[in-house]
């Protein structure tokens, strides 16, 4: 009887404070904190650029940001799948070079441009499949397997050509870089896009659905959380691990198509360091390097942060281009530390 008298009923129990309620809600969405931080940084960079240099909130600036970074967005989306599983892919930059040089040579040799473009994408798929097989069935560490593919891709590109290869007749490939005016602004302040931007948007939407709305996506997250647990649950771990590298390689091949269409040429040194830029974009976008958490749209934001950073450095004029890597490293370090803080908070 006494216990009944002393135990408060649900109506009598004190309600948690507003701050405590907010803390409880945030604790359930800690994984999204780095992504939210990336969005805040992107908006802050836009505001700073407008105040410091002006003409940032212009249609042509934003459209050029999308056009010039469509290939990086594709690389970042592909690497999101890989990193969510706890893996890494260092070959994407070399795959872009190999696919790009091969595609230009094939088109100049008289191949149908559409067949050549499909071949470029399939070259990327082949690299991804080999990486996945090495990792899954030969128990090679992802770092070593994709590093080997990086050297292979770069070597093949150098064997095919050591000098820039320019398209003799761009033809169908040039259609991907044709600007389409969406908003007719004053003077040259038009909002224009290219088919490459539409392709990047479609890929992002498809990747979002696959990773966040399908059984395959749930398996990807489960592998990153604990591969052993995923096996015990009967999930198709082997098949999924191979597929994530195929996806990464395929999108690298597609990125080669978009980049080659924009430049109208290819060379064996294309894509040097792009794998690091893509990894940085994925991490800035909130994907944990340890795997198990990440967002496709976050990686897109991360790619745009890096692209906007290059725009601001160019507008400043006083910052040497070499400082871009230093600034990128600083931003990446901040987000890695933020990820560590989120993981520590989750454990508590």
C-alpha positions in Angstrom: 0.0 0.0 0.0 2.8 2.4 0.9 4.5 1.8 -2.4 1.4 2.7 -4.3 1.1 5.9 -2.3 4.7 6.9 -3.0 4.9 5.9 -6.7 3.8 8.8 -8.9 1.3 8.1 -11.6 2.2 8.9 -15.2 0.2 12.1 -14.9 2.0 13.1 -11.7 5.5 12.3 -13.1 7.5 15.5 -13.9 7.8 16.3 -17.6 11.3 16.6 -18.9 12.5 20.1 -19.7 12.5 21.5 -23.2 16.3 21.3 -23.3 16.3 17.6 -22.2 13.6 16.8 -24.8 15.8 18.5 -27.5 18.8 16.5 -26.3 16.9 13.3 -26.4 15.8 14.0 -30.0 19.3 15.0 -31.1 20.7 11.8 -29.5 18.5 9.8 -31.9 19.8 11.7 -35.0 23.5 12.0 -34.1 24.4 10.4 -37.4 23.0 13.4 -39.3 25.0 15.9 -37.3 28.1 16.0 -39.6 25.8 16.3 -42.6 23.9 19.2 -41.0 27.3 20.8 -40.2 28.3 20.5 -43.9 25.1 22.2 -45.0 25.7 25.0 -42.5 29.3 25.4 -43.8 28.1 25.5 -47.4 25.6 28.2 -46.6 28.2 30.1 -44.5 30.6 30.0 -47.5 27.9 31.4 -49.8 27.2 34.2 -47.4 30.9 35.0 -46.8 31.6 34.9 -50.5 28.7 37.3 -51.2 29.9 39.7 -48.5 33.6 39.5 -49.3 33.6 39.3 -53.1 30.0 39.8 -54.3 28.2 38.1 -57.2 28.1 34.7 -55.5 24.3 34.6 -55.2 24.0 34.7 -58.9 22.5 32.2 -61.2 25.5 31.8 -63.4 27.8 31.2 -60.4 25.6 28.5 -59.0 25.0 26.9 -62.4 28.8 26.8 -63.1 29.2 25.2 -59.6 27.0 22.4 -60.7 28.5 22.0 -64.2 32.1 22.0 -63.1 31.5 19.5 -60.3 29.1 17.0 -61.8 32.0 14.5 -62.2 33.0 14.9 -58.6 29.5 14.4 -57.4 29.4 11.1 -59.3 32.7 10.0 -57.7 31.5 11.0 -54.2 28.2 9.1 -54.6 30.0 5.9 -55.7 32.4 6.2 -52.8 29.5 6.7 -50.4 28.4 3.1 -51.0 32.0 1.8 -50.5 32.8 3.8 -47.3 29.4 3.0 -45.7 30.5 -0.7 -45.8 33.7 0.3 -44.1 35.8 0.0 -47.3 37.8 2.4 -49.4 38.3 2.9 -53.2 41.6 4.6 -54.2 41.3 3.7 -57.9 38.5 6.1 -59.1 40.9 8.9 -60.3 42.9 6.4 -62.3 39.8 4.8 -63.7 38.7 8.2 -64.9 42.0 8.6 -66.7 42.0 5.2 -68.3 38.3 5.4 -69.4 38.8 8.9 -70.7 41.9 8.2 -72.8 40.3 4.9 -74.1 37.1 6.7 -75.0 38.8 9.5 -77.0 41.0 7.0 -78.8 38.1 4.8 -79.8 36.0 7.8 -81.0 39.0 9.1 -83.1 39.4 5.6 -84.5 35.9 5.8 -85.9 33.8 4.1 -83.3 30.2 5.2 -82.8 30.4 7.8 -80.0 27.5 6.2 -78.0 29.2 2.8 -78.1 32.5 4.4 -77.0 30.7 6.1 -74.1 29.2 2.8 -73.0 32.6 1.2 -73.3 34.0 4.0 -71.0 31.4 3.2 -68.4 32.0 -0.6 -68.7 35.8 -0.1 -68.2 35.0 1.5 -64.8 32.6 -1.4 -64.0 35.4 -3.9 -64.8 37.8 -2.1 -62.5 35.2 -2.1 -59.7 34.4 -5.8 -60.2 38.0 -6.8 -60.0 38.5 -4.8 -56.8 35.4 -6.4 -55.3 36.4 -9.9 -56.2 39.9 -9.4 -54.8 38.5 -8.0 -51.5 35.7 -10.6 -51.1 37.2 -13.8 -52.4 40.9 -13.3 -52.0 40.7 -11.5 -48.7 42.8 -8.6 -49.9 42.5 -5.4 -47.9 40.4 -2.7 -49.7 43.3 -0.3 -49.4 45.7 -2.7 -51.1 43.2 -4.0 -53.7 42.1 -0.6 -54.9 45.7 0.8 -54.7 46.7 -2.0 -57.1 43.8 -1.0 -59.4 44.9 2.6 -59.2 48.4 1.7 -60.5 46.9 -0.6 -63.1 44.5 2.1 -64.4 47.2 4.8 -64.4 49.6 2.5 -66.2 47.1 1.5 -68.9 46.3 5.2 -69.5 50.0 5.9 -69.9 50.5 2.9 -72.3 47.6 4.1 -74.5 48.9 7.7 -74.7 51.5 9.9 -73.0 50.3 13.0 -74.7 46.9 14.8 -74.5 44.4 13.2 -76.9 41.9 15.7 -78.4 38.6 14.7 -79.9 38.8 15.2 -83.7 35.1 15.2 -83.9 33.2 15.5 -80.7 29.8 14.6 -82.2 27.4 13.0 -79.7 29.9 13.5 -76.8 29.6 17.2 -77.2 25.9 17.0 -76.6 26.6 16.3 -72.9 28.3 19.6 -72.5 25.7 21.7 -74.4 24.4 24.4 -72.2 20.6 24.6 -71.7 19.2 27.9 -70.4 16.8 27.4 -67.6 16.4 31.0 -66.3 17.1 34.0 -68.6 18.7 36.5 -66.3 19.9 40.0 -66.8 23.0 40.4 -69.0 25.0 37.1 -68.6 23.5 36.1 -65.3 21.6 33.1 -66.7 21.0 29.9 -64.9 22.2 27.2 -67.3 22.7 23.5 -67.0 24.1 20.8 -69.2 22.9 17.2 -69.8 25.8 16.2 -67.6 24.1 18.0 -64.7 20.8 16.2 -65.4 22.7 12.9 -65.5 24.3 13.6 -62.2 21.0 14.5 -60.6 19.4 11.3 -61.9 22.3 9.2 -60.5 22.0 10.9 -57.1 18.2 10.2 -57.0 18.7 6.6 -58.0 21.6 6.2 -55.5 19.4 7.7 -52.8 16.6 5.3 -53.4 19.0 2.3 -53.5 20.9 3.2 -50.4 18.1 4.5 -48.2 15.0 2.7 -49.5 15.9 -0.8 -50.5 17.0 -4.1 -49.0 20.4 -3.7 -50.7 20.9 -0.4 -49.0 20.0 -1.9 -45.6 22.6 -4.6 -46.3 25.2 -2.0 -47.1 24.6 -0.3 -43.8 24.5 -3.7 -41.9 27.9 -4.6 -43.4 29.4 -1.3 -42.2 27.9 -1.7 -38.8 29.1 -5.3 -38.3 29.9 -7.7 -41.2 29.8 -10.7 -38.9 26.3 -9.7 -37.7 25.2 -9.2 -41.2 26.3 -12.8 -42.1 24.5 -14.2 -39.1 21.3 -12.4 -40.2 21.6 -14.2 -43.5 22.2 -11.1 -45.6 23.9 -11.4 -49.0 27.2 -9.9 -47.8 29.5 -11.3 -50.5 27.3 -10.2 -53.4 26.7 -6.7 -51.8 30.4 -6.0 -51.2 31.2 -6.8 -54.8 28.3 -4.7 -56.0 29.4 -1.6 -54.0 32.8 -1.6 -55.8 31.1 -2.2 -59.1 28.9 0.8 -58.4 31.9 2.9 -57.5 33.8 1.9 -60.6 30.8 2.4 -62.9 30.2 5.9 -61.6 33.9 6.6 -62.1 33.5 5.5 -65.7 30.5 7.7 -66.1 32.4 10.6 -64.5 35.0 10.1 -67.2 32.3 10.5 -69.9 31.1 13.7 -68.4 34.5 15.2 -67.8 35.7 14.3 -71.3 32.6 15.8 -72.8 33.3 19.1 -71.0 36.9 19.3 -71.9 36.9 17.6 -75.4 40.2 15.9 -74.6 41.8 13.3 -72.4 45.3 12.6 -71.0 46.9 10.0 -68.7 47.4 12.5 -65.8 43.7 13.3 -65.6 42.2 12.5 -62.2 45.3 12.6 -60.1 44.2 13.2 -56.5 40.5 13.0 -57.4 40.0 9.9 -55.2 41.2 12.0 -52.3 38.8 14.8 -53.2 35.9 12.3 -53.5 36.8 10.8 -50.1 37.0 14.2 -48.6 33.6 15.1 -50.0 32.0 11.9 -48.6 33.5 12.5 -45.1 32.5 16.2 -45.1 29.0 15.1 -46.1 28.8 13.0 -42.9 29.7 9.5 -43.9 31.6 7.8 -41.2 35.0 6.4 -42.3 34.4 3.4 -39.9 31.3 2.5 -41.9 27.7 2.0 -41.0 26.4 5.6 -41.4 26.3 8.0 -44.2 24.0 9.9 -46.6 24.1 10.2 -50.4 22.8 13.8 -50.3 25.4 14.6 -47.7 28.1 13.5 -50.1 26.6 15.8 -52.7 26.8 18.7 -50.3 30.4 17.8 -49.5 31.3 17.9 -53.2 29.7 21.3 -53.6 31.6 22.5 -50.5 34.9 21.6 -52.2 33.7 23.1 -55.5 32.6 26.4 -53.8 35.9 26.6 -51.9 37.7 26.6 -55.3 35.4 29.3 -56.5 36.1 31.5 -53.5 39.9 31.0 -53.7 39.7 32.0 -57.4 37.7 35.1 -56.6 40.1 36.1 -53.8 43.1 36.1 -56.1 45.5 36.4 -53.2 45.4 32.8 -52.1 47.8 30.5 -54.0 46.1 27.5 -55.6 48.4 25.3 -53.6 46.5 26.4 -50.5 43.5 24.6 -51.7 44.8 21.3 -50.4 45.7 22.8 -47.1 42.2 24.2 -46.6 40.7 20.9 -47.7 42.8 19.1 -45.2 41.8 21.5 -42.5 38.1 21.1 -43.3 38.5 17.3 -43.5 40.3 17.2 -40.1 37.4 19.2 -38.5 34.8 16.7 -39.8 36.9 13.7 -38.7 37.1 15.1 -35.2 33.3 15.8 -35.3 32.7 12.2 -36.3 34.9 11.0 -33.4 32.8 13.2 -31.1 29.6 11.8 -32.5 30.8 8.2 -32.0 31.9 8.9 -28.4 28.5 10.5 -27.7 26.7 7.5 -29.1 28.7 5.1 -27.0 27.7 7.1 -23.9 
